[in-house]
Amino acid sequence: MKYLIGIDFGTTTTAISCTRISATFEPELIEIDNQRTTESVVRLTDGNEIEIIGLRAWEEIGDAPERTFYEFKLKVASKDILQLPEGPGTARDIGIIFLRNLREKIERGLFGNSPLKEIDAKEGIKTVIGHPSGWSEAQRKATISMAEEAGFPNVEGCEEPIGALYYHYYLGDLSLDKVQKVLVYDFGGGTSDVAIISTTGAEEPRVIATSGIADLGGRNFDEIIASAWEEKLLQETYKTKMSNRDKAWVRRHSRRLKEKLSIAVEGKGNSASETIPILQCKGDRDTFSMDVTSFETMNADLITRFSEPLWDALSGASLDASDIDIVILTGGSGRFYFAREKLKEMFPNAQILRSANPQEAVSKGLALYSKVLVCGKEQIRATSESSDQAVIKTPYGNKSNSSSSDETYPMLPDPYTSKKTGKKINIFKICVISFFIVAIFALFSVSGNQTNNSLKDTGGTAESISSKTTNLPTSRKSQEQINEKTLLEIMYVAEKLEKAQEDKNISLITAIQKELSTLDVKGSIPELWEAKQALSAYAQTAIDYYKRYNKHPYDVQSFPLTTSKAADAVYQKHLIDELYSIDSLRINSDVYCFLFNVSKAASAMGASLEYYIDKYSIKINKYRINSEVAKKETNYSPWGERLTEGDPDVKLVIAIYENGDFLPIKVFPRDQRSYTDTPQRTVNESFTWYTKSNSRLFIFMIDIDTDSGELLDYTGIPNSNYSGWLNVGSGCEVHLDVTIENTK
């Protein structure tokens, strides 16, 4: 077996992870449609094909409720007949359609359109799909057969809490070699499930009690917030109902508001706000604010019910709360600030564990369990060198490695929590390179018998191909052959450079850079020269960064920006003293720049890639701030006065939105202190940034003071050509020019 896949098929969201049998690093979550998790919701066409899948299907359920299906996981073994667009069917049929679509996207994104069954026949694939511990044998078998019919090879089932257990075992958070009781609380988007696991060291971990609530999860909180927001809008606009489109917007932003509030509380804040850019009922933007008190008041019943499955599970196992040694909090709603607080109150003597991304823990754990089935649990334990995920195990605010407290719970990524970003880009690049090499070999296969024989004789390396084609008669050296030869040489060097970057080997990167300078692209199309230059820039960025900061960019952790407007919510050091963190992300753009130019070359040669890259060319001309509006719309009252006194030191920050975080990539101005006597500034700075299509760039306006600062507001940069003033919000405007080019 080479590839090991874990599927966390959830009631509301689904996550899929993958690792390799020889890997020592953490399983990678597979992004689908640029999302780390997929809402388990589908809208079907009249032919029972998927029209929309995931979050959009849920948010726009009002547009076609009769063709939209969700929570089908709960009835996978039911014989109940549902009315599908093309006739009668079952929840299991919908599950097969849903998982098949995810499998097809994985094949396109990771395996160059090669079916998983073909990959399995050549290299081996093991799939593990999770299911609740309390499920019957019929439900478990139905889940496994559903994944098999969806096209996943060699499927076995695993209880979801066991997956969470193995994930934290991998991280080194717990041992499986001693007698203990571990409670797993899976607080999901639509359900809450609790399981108690017994470990002895002498036998495999075993679930001894379960409990759950079918209608307690993050989605229930979202709906209550959305109802309050809708009621506010109807009162303000004197309307009796809202359009489906407006309801979809409110539902989407209610979820974001809930998430923002949790982040704010983790950062010692007390409130959050969220703005919908435009609503039909209002003809304008609308902002809804919420503090902890109002949130807990409107959701009091749900919060009270959080403890119910805990008591049920303890009763089923004939245990007291004091008998529990470890509590693991998983699920997307595990990010809720109150969830960990409730568990700590109920289990004061237990070790509370929550990974940085609790929604991903089960999926990654199932991939690890797949590895356990193949080679045993001893082979999955992480080491300090191999673990990719930094887990904070101290209470918030204590960044040291030691603590007198017995609290050892990983924290929710807060705006100042470090995050590595390089690894995911590398894997994406490897996939593209592998696919493209296959495509180029296919081009060679139709270029003539002599070239075909050359490949067979030499194994297809760039050097051997070069020597063979160099000896061809001049008449045989067509433009196509020159282009193909050049492209293969570039891709050959790219593979070596990719490995050197992954190993952070600056000496080897420097040697490859010299090799690139001697690579002859004369006679080939201009796009190949651009691809060579982009590859050279990818190497040079690492070299220059090392010279400046004495480390490789992949060794540097970056931080997300906060979206909270609370006073002192921004750490000034991140935007002044730690620019090396922002500068490290430049290498990600270089990767996509190379892919962009390779895609352009492929197109010019008559081939195509299914990977789409956007090139942003942005010029920031100037900005201005209306102090009265800023004072009124921000939570920081001294704004109006301070603007006219020479403060703030306003930073205009460009950020990219990835995996739920806003990662800063540019700061204007870069100098530490740039006070201005008026709330406006001429910037005149230009930059270019490459990223995968559908990613989004944002502008943040931030006031930096001595040690901290405040967010004024933020907004998305237009994803089409634009020139003029952009309303950032809270009285802030930025004049900019945006030009976008893509490979589509």
N, C-alpha and C positions, 0 to 999 in steps of 0.2 A: 504494500500500500504506500502511495506517495502523498496523496491529498486526503485530508481529514476534515469533514464538514460537520458543523453543528447548527441545527435549525431550532430556534426558539419560536415556535408557531404559537403566537399569542392571541388572546381573545380580541384585543384591540390593536396591538402592534406585533410585527414579526421581525426578527433579526437573524441574520445568517453569518456565521464566522467560518474561517478556514485556516488551517495550518498544515504543515508538512510533517511527515514522519521523522525527518532529520532535524526539524527546526528546534532551536533553543529559545526563540523569542516568543512573545505573546501572540496568540491567534489574532489574525486580522479580521476586523468586521468588514464584510463585503458591502461596499456602497452600491445602492441600486437607485437609479435616477437621482444621483447626487445626494441621497439621503442614507444615513447610517441605519435607520430602521424604517420599516414600511407599515403604514396603517393597514390593518387586516380588513380592508373595505374594497369592494369592486363595484363598478357600474358596468353592466353588460350591454352589448349591442343586441339587435334582434336575432342575431345568429349565435348568441351565447359566447361571443368573443369579448375580451376585455376592452371597454371603451376608455375608462379612467380607472386608475388604481391608486390606492394609498390615501394620503391626507386630503388631496383635492377631491377625491370621490366622497369623503366624509363631509367636508365643508360644503360641498355643493349637492348634498343629498336632496335638498328641496327641489332641484331642477328635474329630477327623475327618480322619485322615491320608489316607484314600482320596479325599477331596474337596478336599484342599488341594494347590495347585500353586505351584511356585517354580522359579527358575533357568530359566524357559522361554525367556529371551532367547538362551541358548546354542544352542537348537535351532530357531530361527525358520525356517530354510531346510530343516530335516529333514523327510523324508517318513514318519518313524516315527509309528506310530499309538499314541495314548494313549487310555486308557479314561476318558472324561469321564462325569459322572453321567447325561447324556442320550444316551450313545452314544459311538462312536469320534470322535476328533478329533486335532489336531496341536498342537504347542507354539505355532505361529503363531496358531491359533484362540484359545488362551488369552491370547496377547499382545493380540489384537484386543479381547477381552472386557475385559481390564485397562485398556488405553488408552481404550477407549470410556467406561468408568466415570469415568476421570479427566476426559475431555473434558466429560462431562455435568455433573460437579461444577464445572468451570470456568465453564461456561455459566450455571449457577445462581448461582454466587458473584460473577461479574464482569460478566455481560451480561444479567442479569434474565431468564434462561431463554431468551434468543434464541439459536438455533443458530449455531454458528460459520460455517456455510455462508451463512446469511443476512447475518451481519455482513460476511463476505467479499464478498458480492455488492454491498453498499452502500458499504463503506469499504476493503475489501481486507485480507487476512491472508496473511502468508508464514510457513510453518512449516519449521523445520530440525530433523531428528532425527539424533542422533549414532550412530555405530557404531565399533567398534574398527578401527584402521588395518590390522590383519592379516586382516580379513575378505575373503572371496571376493566376486566380483561378485554371485553368487546370494544370498549372505547380505545384502549391501547392498540389493539390490532387494527382498528379502523384508521387510526392516525398513521401507523406505519405503512399500511397498504396505500393510503392516500398519497404519501410522499413517493412511494414506489411508482404509482401510476402517473405521478407528475413528472417522472423521469429522473429522479435521484437514485443513484446506484447503491446497492448493498446497505439497505436501511435497517437500522435497529432503533429501538426505543430506549428512553432513559427518563427517569423521574426528574422533573425540572429542579427540585431542591438539591438533588445529587449533583447536577451540573453546577449550581452555585457553590456547593461545597468544594468541588474539585477546582473551581476557579480560584477560590481563596487559598486552597492548599497550594496551588501553583504559585500564587503570589508570596507564599511563605507566612501567611497570616495565622495559620493553624496547623496542627499536626493530626495525622490520622492513625498514629501509633500509640494512642493512649485511650483510656476509658473516659468518655465525656458525652455530654448531651448538647447537641447543636440545634438551635431553633432557626428556621429560615422563614422570613416574612417576605413574600413576593407581593409587593404593593403595586399592582399594574394599572393599566389605563382603564380597565373596565371591571376587573375582579380583584379580590384580595385572597391569597392562599397562604396558609401557615402549615409548616411541616416540622416535626421534631425528629432528628436523626440521631441514632446511637452509633458511636464508634468505639471499638474495643482494641484495635490494633491486630487482633488475631483473625478477624474476618472483615468482609467488605462492609462499608457503611450501610446502615439499614434504617428506613423510615419506620417509626413506631407509632406515629399519630399524625393526623391531618385535620384541617378544618378550613373553611373558606366562606366568603360572601360573594355572591354572583353579581351584585350591583353596587359595589364599592370600589371606586378607582378614580383615576385622574379625570376621566371624561365626565364623571358625575359632578365634580367640582367645576369643570369648564362650563357645563350647562347652567349651573346656578349663577355663575358670574355673568354668562351671556344673557341670561334672563334679566338680571339687574341692569345690565348695560342697555338692552333693548327697551326696557321700561323707561329708562332715562331719556333715550332718544325719542320715544313716542310722546312723552310729556313735553319735551322741548320743541318738537316739530308739529304738535297737535294732530298727529296722525293716529289711525287705529290699527294699522298693520304695516309690516315692512316687506320689501321684496325679498325673494330667495337669495338674490345676489348680496344684499345688505346683511341678511342673516348669516351668510357664509363668511363675510368679512368679520362680523361681530364674533362668530364662533372661533375663527382663527386667532383673532387678537385677544380674546378672553383667555385662551390657552397661554399665549405669550405673557399676558399680564400676570397670570398665576405663577409662571416660571420666574418672571422678573422679581416678584415679591419674595420668593424663596431665596433667590440670589441676594436680594437686598438684606434679608434677615441674616443670612450667613455672614454678610459684611457688616453686621451690627447696625443695619438700617431698620426702618420701621414701615416704609411705604414704597409704593411703586406706581407708575402710570404707564399707559400705553395709548398710542395714537393710531387711529385708522386714517389713512391718507385721504380717502374720498368716499362719501356715502351718497347714494341716490336720494335718500329721504331728506338729506340735509343740504346736499350740493356743496359740501365742504368737508374738511377733516373734523374728527371728533376725538377727544381725549377722555379717558376714564381713569380715575385714580382710586387707589384702594390701600388702606393701611391694615396692619395685622388685626386690629380690633374688628374692623368691618368684615374682613375676610372670615375670621373665626365666628362672628355673629351669624353671617348668612349661611355658613357651612357647619353650624354647631352640631346638627344631627349626624352628619357624615363623620365628623371628627370623633364624636362619642362612640360611633360604631366601630372605629378603628381597632379597639381593644377586644371586641367580641370574639373573633376567631382565635385570639391568643388564649383566652380562658378556656375555650372549647378544646383546643389542642392539648393544653396542659391537663385538663380533666380526662381526656381520652387516653393519655399516657400515664395517668395516676402520678403526676409530678406537681411540685410546687415551683413557683417562679425562681426560688433560690437554688433549685436543682439544675438550672440551665447554666452551662459554662460559657457558651458563645451564642451570640445572636447575629445573623446575617440579614441585612436589609437589601433586597433586590427589587427590580421592577422600575419602570419609568417614573412612577409616583414616589419612589424612594427618595427622590430629590426634595420632596416637601420638607420644609424646616421642622414641622411639628412631628413628623414620623419618627425621627431619631430621638426627639425629646420624649415622646411617649414611651418608646422602648427603654430609654435610660431610666425613666421613672419606674417602670414595671420590673426591670431587671437591673437593679443598681450594682449587683456584684458580677454581672456578666461582661464579657468583652463584646463590644458592639462593633461590627464590621460593615462598612459600606464602601464599595469601590468608587472611584472617581466618576464612573459612568454606570450606575446600577442597572440601567436598562440593558446593558450589554453583557452583564456578568453571566447570565444563564447561557446565552448563545456561545460565548467563548468557553464556558465550562463544558458544554456539550461537545464542542470540538476537541477539548482535552480528554473528555471521557472516551471519545472515539479512539484517541491514542492509547488510553488505558486498556481498551479492549484488544488492541493490537500488540502492545509491548509492555503493559504493566504500569502501575502508578509511579514507580520509581523513576520512570523516564520523563515525567512531565514537570518535575519540580523546577521552578525558576531559580536563577542565580542572580546576584547583583549585577553581573555583567550582561546577562541576557534579557532581563525583564525590561520591556519597553515602557511600562506604565509607572509613572511616579505616583506612589500612594502616600498621602499624608496621614500619619498615624498619631498626630497630636491634636489636642483641642484647638479650635480656631484661634489664630493669633500667636500660637506658640510654634515657631518654625524650627526649633531645635530638634535633634534626633533623640533626645532623652527628655523624659518628663517624670515628675513625681506622681502624676496622676495615673490611674489605671485605665483611663479612657484611651482606647486604641482604635478609634473608628476612622476610616478614610473619609475625607470631607468632600462635599459637593464642590466642583470646580468654581471657585469664586473669582471675581475679576482680577485677583492678584496671584492666583494659583498657577504655577508653571505648567507648560504643556509642550510636549515635543511634537514637531510637525513634519520632520524630514522623511521618516520611514514610509509613510503612506505614499508620498510622491514617488519614492524609489520603486515601490512595487508596481504602481501604475505605469511607470516608465518601462519596467522590465516587460510587462505584458504587451505594451505597444511595440517594443523592439522585437520581441519574439514573433508577434503576429506579422510585423512588417518584413522580417527576414523570410518568413514563409512565403509572403506575397512576392518578394523579389526572386526567390528561387522559382516560383511559378512563372515569372516573366522570362527567366532564363530557359525554362523548359520548352518554351515555344520560339526561342531565338535561333534555332538551327541545330543540326546534329553535332557539329563540331563543338559548340559551346556546351551542349548537353553532355557530351563525352568528357569534356574537361572537368565538369562538376563531379562526375562519377569517379574519375581518376584521382582527384585531389581531396575529396571529402568536403569541398565547398568553402574552404577558408578564403579570406580576402586576399592574402598574399599569393596563394596558388592560382586563384582566378586571375589576379593581376598579371602573373607571369604568363599564363596561357593566352590571355587576350592581347598582351603586348606582342606576342609572336605571330599574331594573325596577320595575313596580308592586309595592306592598307585598304583595299577595296572591301574587306570584310568588316572593317572597323566603322560600322554605321553609327549615326548619332545615338541610336537606341543602345547599342553595345557600350558606348562610352559612358552614357548616363548610368546604365546598369552597373558597370564596373565601379564607377565613382561612388554610387550609392552604397554598394556592398562594402566598399572600403570605409566609408563614413560610419556605417552601422557596426562594422567590426570594431572600430576604435571606440564607438559609443558603448558597446558592451564592456570593453575593458575599463573605460572611464566610470561607467556605472558601478562596477565592482569596487574600484578604488575609492569612489565617493562613499559607498556603503561601509567600507572598511576605514574611512577617514584617513587614508594613507596619503598625506600631502606630498611626500617624495615621489610616489608613483604617479600622482595626479600631475605633478610638474613634468615628469618624464613623458607622460601621454600628451601633455600640452605641446611639448617640443615635437613629438611625433606628428601631431596635427599640423604644425606649421610647415612640415615637409610634404603633406598630403597634396598631390597635384590634382586640381579640379579643372585644369585648362581644357577647353573643348566641350565641357558639359554645360548643361543649362544653368542660367543664373540662380535658379532656386536651390541648386545643390551647393553653390558657393555660399548662399545665405545659410543653409543648413550647417555647413562646415563652420562658419563664423559663429553661429549660435552654440554649437558644441564647444567651440573654443572658449566662448564666454562662460559656459557652464563650468569649465575647468578653472578659468581665470578668477571667477568669483570666489571659489574656495581658496585659491592661492592667496589672493589679496586679503581675504578675511583673516586667514591665518597670520599673515604678516602684521596685520593691524591689531588683532586680538589674541594671537597665540593659541588659537583653537579652531577646530573645524565648525562650520555653521550647524552641522547636525548634532554637535555637542551642546548647543545652546538651547535653553528652554524659553519659550515665549509666553506671554500672558494675554488673556482676553481683556478687552475694554469692558467696563461696567456700563450698563444702560440705566443705572439708577441716578436720579437727580438729587440725591440726598447730599447734604453738606459734607465736605471732606471725603467724598466717596472715591476720589481718584488719588492714587499715590503719585506724587510728582516725580519720584525717582525713575519710574518706568518710562516717562516721556522726556527726561532730561539726563539723568545719570546712567541709564541703562539702554542707550540707543543701540548698543551691540546686539541686544535681543531683537530689536526691530530690524536691524541690518541683516540678521541671519536669515530672514525670510526671503531675501532677494534670490537665493538659490532656487527656491520653489518656482519663481517666475522664470528663471533660466531654463529649468526643466521643460516647462510648457512652451517657452520660446523655441527650444529645439524641436519639440513635437509639432509646433505650429509650422515651422519651416520644412520639416520632413513631410508633413501633410501637403504643403504647397508643392513640394517637389513631386510627390506621388501623383497629385492631380495633374501636374504638367506632363507626367509620363504616361498618363492614361489610366492610372490606378486610383484607388480611393481608400480612405480609412474611415472607420466609424467612430473615431475619437475626435470631438469637436473642441477647438480651442479659440478663445477670444483674445484679441489684442486691444488693450485700452491705451490710447494716447491722450493724456490729460494735461491741460494747462490750467493752473490755478492763477487767476489774474489778481483778484482782490477779495476782501470780505468787508462786511459792515454789520454793526449790531445796533438795533434800536433799544436803547437802555431802558426805556419805560416798559416796552413789551417784555424784555428780558426780566426785569424786576417783577413783573406781574405773573409771568408764566413759569418761572423757576421757583424752587423751594428755598432759595437762598436770598433772604430779604435785602442785604446790603448792596445788591447788584447795581442798582441805579446810581447810587452815590459813588461806588468804587470805580465804575467805568469812567467817570468824569475826573477822578483823582489820579489818573495815570495807571490804574490797575483795571482790568486784569492783564496778566501775561497770557494772552489767548493763544492756545495751540490749535491749529487746524490739523486734524489727524485723519488720514485715509486708512480705512480698515477693510479687510476682506472677510466676508461671512462664510465660515466653514464649520460644519458639524456642530452648529448651535452656538458658536463663539464668534465674536468680532475680534479678529487679530490685526493689530496695527502694522501697517507696512510702510507708511510715510508720515513724517511729522514736519509741519511748517509753522514757524521757523525752527531750524535745528539748534540755533544758539540758545544757551541756557536761559538768558533773561532778555526779553525784548519788549520792555514797557513802551506803551504809546499813550500820548496824551488824549487821544480821541479813540472812540470805539470803532476804528476802521484801520485797515492796513493794506498796502499794496504788496502782493506776494511775487507774481511773475515767475513762477516755478513750473517746469514741465517734467513729466516722467512718463514712462511706458511700463505697462504691467501685463503679463500674460497669465491667463488662468483658464481652467476648463469652462466650457460654455455652461450657462445657467448659474454660475457663481455670481455673486453680487458684490460690488464695491460700495462702501458707505463713507460719508463725511461726518466726522464728529467735531463739534466745537467745544473746547474745554478751557476753563479758567485754571491756571496753575498758580498756586501761592507758594509759601515757603516750604511746606512739607507735604501738602496735599492740594486738592482742588475740587472743582465741581463741573459736572457735565451740564452745558447749556442745552444742547439738543443734538440730534443726529438725523440723517436721512439718507436714502439710497441715491447713489450717483446714477443718472439716466443710463439705461442699457441700450441706447441708440444714440446716434450723433446728436449733439446738443451744443448750443452756444448761448450764453446769457446768464442772468441771475437765477440762482437756485435757492428756493426757500428751505432752509435747514430746519426752521422752527424756533419758537421762543425769541422772535425778533432777529434771528441770525440769517444772513444771506451771503452766498458765495457766488462770485462771478467766475465762470469757468468755461472752457471749451473741451468737448469730449468727442473723440473720433474712435469708432469701434470697427475693427476688421476681424472676420472670423473665417474658419476653414470650411464652413457648411456650404 
